[in-house]
Amino acid sequence: MFPQKITIEQLNTVSKDTLLENLGIEFTEIGADFIVAKMPVDERTQQPMGLLHGGASVALAESIGSTGSYLLIDTKKQSAVGLEINANHIGGAQKGFVYGTGKIVHRGKTTHIWNIEIRDEKDKLISICRLTLLILERKEV
């Protein structure tokens, strides 16, 4: 599915000095039809009660879907921008890592839609997210 040949190391290098690095998000796997990233549950991603912050889960989900779309488009001619995201937070996490797995469910000319499931280290479902991205043609300058 992903036509661009890119390594996990390259994805993580591009994430330097961004929100992803600040939250400790790291890409761990790219498959034929999925992309996976992990994020620590620590002082950067917890809310004051010590649980994983829902906003951090949403940031992980948007990072996964946006990166997946980036790998699917011609970045010289197009860009992918978030249009809408929703999340259902089903479980909580207090420590360790959470892992988000994103799969594209719609790959249109002007929109991409991703489903992202976030699970803890014991495979307990934490959040289900759906991300819609707008695919824009870059204007020549």
N, C-alpha and C positions, 0 to 999 in steps of 0.2 A: 504494500500500500504506500509506503513512504518512498518516493522516488529519489529523494536526495540521500546521498551516502554521508552520514554524519555519525560521529561516535558520541558516546556518553561523555567522554572527556571534553569534546568540543562544546556540547550543550552546556556543561557545567562551567566552562571557561567563559562563554557568552553571558552567563548569569552573574559574573563578578560585578561588584559595585551596584547591585540592584536590590529590589525588595527580596528576591529569591535568596540572595546571599545573606541578607539581614535576618531572614527567618530560618536560615539553615536548610533551605530546600535544595535537594540534590536529585538529579535524574539518575535512575538506576538501571533502566531497561527500555529498549525500544524493540517491539516485536513487529510482526507482519501487519497487525491491525490494532496495536495498542502502544501506549507509552506509560511508564511508571516513574513516579518520583516519591521520595520520602521526605518527611519533615519531623524534626524533634519536637517532643512535647516538653518544653522547658520554660524558663522565665521569659523568653522572647515570644512564645506562642500561647501562653496560658492567660486566662482571665484571673482576677484577684482571688477567686475561690480555689485556684489550683487546678482547674480543668482546662482542657484544650479550648481555646477561644473559637467560637463559630466563625468569626471573621478570618482567622488564620486558616481554617479549613477551606473557606471560600477562596482565599488567596492561593492556596495549594491547587485547588481545582482549576481556577482560571489560568494559573501558570502552566498546568499540564495541557489543557485544551488549546491555549494560545500557542504554545510551543508545537503541539501537534499540527495545528493549521499552518504554522510557519514552515513546517517541513513539507507541507502539501502544495504550497503555492509557489509561483515564480516570484521570488522576493525582489527581483529587479523591476518587475512590472506591477506587483500587487503588494498590499499590506493587509493584515488581519487585525481587526480591532474588536474588543468586546462590545456586544450590543445588549446582552441580558444574561444574568446568571441567577439561578435559584438554588437553594439548598434545603434539604431536610436533614436536620441533625437528629440522629436516632440513638446514638450511644455517646458515651464520654470516654475520655482518656486523661490520665493524670501524669504519666511518665512514659519514657521510651520513645518510640517512633510511631508515626502513622504513615501509611502508604496509600497513595492515590493512583488508581489505574483509570486511564482515560481511553474511551473507544469512540470513534466518530460514528454517528448514526445518520448524518445527512451531509453530503459533500456537494453542495450546489455551486453554481457560478458566482453567486453573490452572498451566500450564507453557508456556514458550517455549523452543525450542531453536535456537541459532544456530551456523552454521559460519563461522569467521573464518580467512581465509588472510592471512599476513603475508609480504610480498615486499620485496626491496630495490629500489633505484633502477633496477637493470637487469632487473627483473622476475624475479629468481631467488627461488624459494620458500625461505623461511626457517623458517616454522612453520605447522602446521595445527592449529587449535584448535576444540573444540566446547564450547559453554557452555549449561548448562541453568539457566533462571531460574524461580523460583517466583513466581506472581502471587497476591498476597494482597489480600484485601478490607480496607480501612482500617476500624478500629473507630471509631465515633463517641464523642467524649469529652463 
